[in-house]
């Protein structure tokens, strides 16, 4: 990857007015062991519960070469001890990929 980071885009629906997620990008080797490449926390406030909205995540920039035979994996969680979370008790975050705005991860490629 180039000095820019992979950028996930998705659609979220919250059951509360706020929500937090943390997205992690891993380099996964042939044995299934992952190595953290970058991460991005996201918190939204003042959202209408049940109303879907688009989210573009902007991870911390990094320069990283994915070795041959490895793959990238995107993992999303709602709690990480490094970040304050704003998920009301019992609230849910739902990810979707509507046909008019599909989810994707944009991975910038460096020079070959």
C-alpha positions in Angstrom: 0.0 0.0 0.0 1.0 3.6 -0.5 1.3 6.1 2.4 -2.5 6.5 2.2 -4.5 3.9 4.1 -7.3 1.7 2.9 -10.6 3.5 3.3 -13.8 1.6 4.1 -17.2 3.0 3.0 -20.4 1.5 4.3 -23.9 2.2 5.3 -24.8 2.2 9.0 -28.1 2.1 10.9 -28.1 2.8 14.6 -30.8 1.8 17.1 -29.8 4.8 19.3 -28.8 8.4 18.7 -25.1 7.7 18.9 -22.8 4.8 18.2 -19.1 3.9 18.1 -17.2 1.5 15.9 -13.5 0.7 15.4 -12.3 -0.7 12.1 -9.1 -2.6 11.9 -7.2 -3.6 8.7 -5.0 -6.7 9.1 -2.4 -8.4 6.9 -3.3 -12.1 7.1 -0.7 -14.6 6.2 -1.1 -18.1 4.7 -1.4 -19.6 8.1 -4.3 -17.3 9.0 -2.3 -15.2 11.5 -3.1 -11.5 11.3 -0.8 -8.5 11.8 -2.5 -5.1 12.4 -1.8 -2.6 9.6 -4.0 0.3 10.6 -7.2 1.2 12.5 -9.8 3.9 12.6 -12.3 4.8 15.4 -15.6 6.4 14.4 -18.3 7.9 16.6 -21.6 9.4 15.4 -23.9 11.6 17.6 -27.3 13.0 16.9 -28.4 10.3 14.5 -32.0 9.4 13.9 -32.5 5.8 15.2 -33.4 3.4 12.4 -32.4 5.8 9.6 -29.5 4.4 7.4 -26.6 6.8 6.6 -23.3 6.5 4.6 -20.0 6.4 6.5 -16.6 7.0 5.0 -13.8 5.9 7.4 -10.4 7.6 7.2 -7.8 5.3 8.8 -4.5 6.5 10.1 -2.1 6.7 7.1 0.5 4.1 6.8 3.0 2.7 4.3 2.8 -1.1 4.2 3.7 -3.7 1.6 1.4 -6.7 1.5 3.6 -9.8 1.0 2.8 -12.2 -1.8 0.4 -14.9 -0.6 -1.1 -12.6 2.0 -4.5 -10.9 2.0 -6.1 -8.0 3.7 -8.9 -8.4 6.2 -11.2 -5.7 7.6 -12.5 -6.3 11.1 -15.0 -4.1 12.8 -15.8 -3.9 16.5 -17.8 -1.6 18.8 -15.4 -1.6 21.8 -11.7 -1.0 22.2 -10.0 -0.1 25.5 -7.9 2.6 23.6 -11.1 4.6 22.7 -14.1 6.0 24.5 -17.2 4.4 23.2 -20.7 5.9 22.9 -22.9 2.9 22.4 -26.0 3.2 24.5 -26.7 0.0 26.5 -28.4 -2.6 24.3 -28.0 -0.4 21.2 -27.1 -2.1 17.9 -25.1 -1.0 14.8 -26.2 -2.6 11.5 -24.1 -2.6 8.4 -25.6 -2.7 5.0 -24.7 -2.4 1.4 -27.6 -0.8 -0.6 -27.5 -1.3 -4.3 -27.5 2.5 -4.9 -24.5 3.0 -2.5 -22.6 -0.3 -2.1 -20.0 -0.9 0.6 -16.4 -1.1 -0.4 -12.8 -0.8 0.8 -10.6 1.4 -1.3 -7.0 0.2 -1.3 -4.5 2.6 -2.8 -1.7 0.9 -4.7 1.9 2.1 -4.6 4.4 1.9 -7.4 5.2 -1.6 -8.7 
